[in-house]
Amino acid sequence: MPNAPLLDPKLDLVFKRLFTDLPDSLLDLINAVRSDQPPVVEVQILNPQILPEDLTGKFIVLDILARDVHGQLFNIEMQARNHDGWPSRVVYYLARNLGRQLQAGDDYSQLQPVIGIHLMDFELFDDERACWQFELCDRRRPSVVFDRSLQLYLVELPKADRLHSQAGGALADWIAYLEHWQEESVMQEIERPAIRKAHQQLQALSGDELVRHQALVRERALYAERTVVAAAEARGKAEGKTEGLRSALYNLLQLKFGALPMAIEQRLMTACEDELTGWIGRVLSAETLEQVFEGGEVAPKR
């Protein structure tokens, strides 16, 4: 499609297509975010496929999982919206990728770090800082690191654009690209080869009728997801806090997992406000009913 409007690289589907098509550009982005660490020289993308159900499924995460030559795992994700369960989901995904490395009897020394890189199209912290690095360290002496098996890098893109737009360097260029991909004047100032290559690929994807259709389907699914959550919250306010929470949780569970076992329905009917609130916070990050109700009695696996 000639002269097609550019797709948004911050739409998770487009982001994944763009960087799985261009592993060298993904590598450059990883090193830009982790500029204080030894550069990664090569990555293998482990989940390049995008299945049809990934486009329309509710609460589906379109992330990129990559491994470097040393076995380190990188989980890269574009996150468009903040919600109560998002931080828990981030930690869960990192821990799951760490745990999957070992089989029964394997030595713990075989574990390789799992490194999350999350580019966020929102501001998470009320602080004049936009780029964050987390790992297991002492609360009183953060310089003392207990272990580096789990690492998390967060970039608040809107804030980073304000704070780093004139700073220069690889990360500033990537932030400028992701925030101003439609502005030709900004694109002309970015000379970084990896970004120029990404922009050319974005133009190619934007002219592909199939990709444009997939992007539209994905946008509709994300909109429907936001609408369901907003409606559940509004219903909760209208029906009274506890009953509203119970109704909202019931609807979210059915939407994500289908018909609920009788044991779960009975548990919902007798739950107090604090329990309901805690479970709602887990729905978006959980992959099974058991994970929603962890720490208590749950129905058998279906």
C-alpha positions in Angstrom: 0.0 0.0 0.0 1.9 3.1 -1.2 2.1 6.1 1.2 0.2 4.2 3.9 0.1 5.9 7.3 2.7 4.5 9.6 1.7 2.0 12.2 2.4 2.8 15.8 5.6 1.0 16.9 4.2 1.2 20.5 1.3 -1.1 19.7 2.6 -4.4 21.1 1.8 -6.4 17.9 3.8 -3.9 15.8 6.6 -3.7 18.3 7.0 -7.5 18.3 6.8 -7.8 14.5 9.3 -5.0 14.1 12.0 -6.3 16.5 11.6 -10.0 15.7 12.2 -9.1 12.0 15.3 -7.1 13.0 17.2 -8.9 15.8 20.2 -6.5 15.2 18.0 -3.5 16.0 16.6 -5.4 19.1 20.2 -6.0 20.2 21.0 -2.3 19.8 17.9 -1.4 21.9 18.9 -3.9 24.6 22.4 -2.4 24.8 21.0 1.1 24.9 18.8 0.4 27.9 21.7 -1.5 29.6 24.5 0.9 28.7 26.2 0.5 32.0 26.6 -3.3 31.4 29.0 -5.2 29.1 27.4 -5.1 25.6 25.4 -8.1 24.4 26.9 -9.2 21.0 24.2 -11.6 19.7 20.7 -12.7 20.6 18.4 -15.5 19.5 14.7 -14.7 19.6 12.9 -17.6 21.2 9.3 -16.7 20.5 9.0 -15.0 17.1 5.6 -16.4 16.2 2.3 -14.5 16.6 -0.7 -16.8 16.6 -4.1 -15.8 15.5 -5.5 -16.1 19.0 -2.8 -13.7 20.2 -4.6 -10.9 18.3 -8.0 -11.3 19.8 -7.4 -13.0 23.2 -8.1 -11.0 26.3 -5.1 -10.2 28.6 -2.6 -11.7 26.1 0.9 -10.5 26.4 2.9 -10.0 23.2 6.4 -9.9 24.6 9.8 -10.9 23.0 11.9 -13.5 24.7 15.6 -13.6 23.6 18.7 -15.4 24.7 22.3 -14.3 24.3 25.4 -16.4 23.8 26.0 -16.8 27.5 22.5 -18.1 28.1 21.1 -14.9 29.7 17.4 -14.5 29.0 15.9 -11.1 28.0 12.1 -10.5 28.2 11.4 -7.3 26.3 7.9 -5.8 26.3 6.1 -2.6 25.2 3.5 -1.8 27.9 0.8 0.6 26.9 -1.4 0.7 30.0 -0.8 0.6 33.8 -3.2 -1.5 35.9 -3.2 -2.8 39.5 -1.9 -6.3 38.6 0.8 -5.2 36.2 3.8 -5.1 38.6 2.9 -8.5 39.9 2.7 -9.9 36.4 6.1 -8.5 35.6 7.7 -10.2 38.5 5.8 -13.4 37.9 7.0 -13.6 34.2 10.6 -13.0 35.3 10.5 -15.7 38.0 8.8 -18.2 35.7 11.5 -17.8 33.1 14.1 -18.3 35.8 12.4 -21.4 37.2 12.0 -23.0 33.8 15.7 -23.2 33.2 16.2 -26.1 35.6 14.9 -29.7 35.6 14.7 -31.9 38.7 18.3 -32.7 39.9 19.9 -29.8 38.0 22.5 -27.7 39.8 21.5 -24.1 40.7 24.8 -22.9 39.4 23.4 -23.5 35.9 20.9 -20.7 36.3 21.5 -17.7 34.0 20.1 -14.2 34.7 16.6 -13.3 33.5 16.5 -9.6 32.5 13.2 -7.8 31.9 13.2 -4.7 29.8 9.8 -2.9 29.8 9.2 0.2 27.8 6.1 1.9 29.2 3.8 4.3 27.4 2.9 5.9 30.7 4.5 7.3 33.8 4.7 4.9 36.7 6.5 6.8 39.5 5.9 10.3 40.8 9.6 11.1 40.5 11.8 13.2 38.2 13.5 10.1 36.9 12.4 8.0 33.9 14.8 5.0 33.7 14.9 2.5 36.5 17.0 -0.6 37.3 15.9 -3.1 39.9 17.6 -6.2 41.3 17.9 -8.0 44.7 19.9 -5.7 46.9 19.9 -4.6 50.5 17.3 -2.0 51.4 19.6 0.1 53.5 22.7 -0.4 51.4 21.6 -0.8 47.8 25.1 -1.1 46.6 25.2 -4.5 48.2 23.6 -6.9 45.7 22.5 -10.3 47.0 22.0 -11.9 43.6 21.6 -10.8 39.9 19.4 -13.7 38.7 16.4 -11.3 38.4 16.9 -7.9 36.8 14.4 -5.4 35.7 14.8 -2.3 33.6 11.9 0.2 33.2 11.7 3.1 30.9 8.8 5.6 31.3 8.7 6.8 27.7 6.7 10.1 28.0 8.8 11.2 31.0 12.0 10.0 29.4 11.3 12.0 26.3 11.0 15.2 28.4 14.1 14.5 30.4 16.5 12.9 27.9 15.4 14.5 24.6 18.6 16.7 24.5 20.9 14.3 26.2 22.1 12.4 23.2 23.3 8.8 23.1 21.7 5.6 22.0 18.9 5.5 24.6 17.9 9.1 23.9 17.7 8.2 20.2 15.5 5.2 20.8 13.2 7.2 23.1 13.0 9.9 20.4 12.1 7.3 17.8 9.4 5.6 19.8 7.9 8.9 20.8 8.2 10.8 17.5 8.2 8.1 14.7 5.7 10.2 12.7 7.7 13.4 12.8 10.0 13.6 9.8 12.1 16.4 11.3 12.9 14.2 14.3 13.6 11.2 12.1 16.1 13.2 9.9 18.1 14.0 13.0 18.5 10.4 14.1 21.5 8.9 12.4 21.8 5.7 14.4 21.9 2.8 11.8 19.8 0.4 13.9 17.0 3.0 14.2 17.1 3.9 10.5 16.8 0.2 9.7 13.9 -0.1 12.2 12.1 2.9 10.6 12.5 1.4 7.1 11.0 -1.8 8.4 8.2 0.0 10.0 7.4 1.6 6.7 7.4 -1.8 5.0 5.1 -3.3 7.7 2.8 -0.3 7.4 2.4 -1.0 3.7 1.5 -4.6 4.2 -2.3 -5.1 4.1 -2.1 -8.3 6.3 -0.1 -6.5 9.0 -2.4 -3.5 9.0 -5.4 -5.8 9.4 -3.7 -7.6 12.3 -2.8 -4.3 13.9 -6.5 -3.2 13.7 -7.7 -6.5 15.2 -5.2 -6.2 18.0 -6.2 -2.6 18.7 -9.9 -3.6 18.9 -9.0 -6.4 21.3 -7.1 -4.1 23.6 -9.9 -1.5 23.5 -12.4 -4.3 24.4 -10.2 -5.3 27.3 -10.0 -1.8 28.6 -13.7 -1.4 28.2 -14.5 -4.6 30.2 -12.2 -3.5 33.1 -13.6 0.0 33.1 -17.2 -1.3 33.1 -16.4 -3.7 35.9 -15.0 -0.9 38.0 -18.0 1.3 37.2 -20.4 -1.5 38.1 -18.6 -1.9 41.4 -19.2 1.7 42.3 -22.9 1.5 41.4 -23.6 -1.7 43.3 -21.9 -1.0 46.5 -18.2 -1.8 47.2 -18.3 -5.4 48.3 -21.0 -6.6 46.0 -19.6 -4.6 43.2 -16.2 -6.2 43.7 -17.8 -9.6 43.7 -19.6 -8.9 40.5 -16.6 -7.4 38.8 -14.4 -10.3 39.7 -16.9 -12.9 38.6 -17.2 -11.2 35.2 -13.4 -10.9 34.8 -12.9 -14.6 35.7 -15.5 -15.8 33.3 -14.1 -13.6 30.5 -10.6 -15.0 31.0 -11.2 -18.6 32.1 -14.7 -19.4 30.9 -17.4 -21.1 33.1 -16.3 -21.3 36.7 -16.3 -24.4 38.8 -18.9 -24.5 41.6 -16.2 -24.4 44.2 -14.9 -21.1 42.9 -18.5 -19.6 42.7 -19.1 -20.6 46.3 -15.9 -19.1 47.4 -16.7 -15.8 45.6 -20.1 -15.7 47.4 -18.6 -15.9 50.9 -15.4 -13.7 50.3 -14.9 -10.5 52.2 -13.9 -7.2 50.6 -10.1 -7.6 51.2 -10.1 -11.1 49.6 -12.0 -9.8 46.6 -9.7 -6.9 46.1 -6.6 -9.1 46.3 -8.0 -11.6 43.8 -8.9 -8.8 41.3 -5.4 -7.6 41.5 -4.2 -11.0 40.3 -6.6 -11.7 37.5 -4.7 -9.8 34.7 -1.4 -11.5 35.5 -2.6 -15.0 36.3 -2.6 -17.7 33.7 -4.7 -20.2 35.7 -7.5 -20.0 38.3 -5.1 -21.4 40.8 -2.8 -18.4 40.4 -5.7 -16.0 41.1 -6.5 -17.8 44.4 -3.0 -18.8 45.4 -2.5 -19.1 49.1 -5.9 -20.7 49.6 -8.1 -23.5 48.5 -8.9 -23.6 44.8 -10.7 -25.9 42.4 -8.8 -28.7 40.7 -7.2 -28.0 37.3 -9.7 -28.3 34.5 
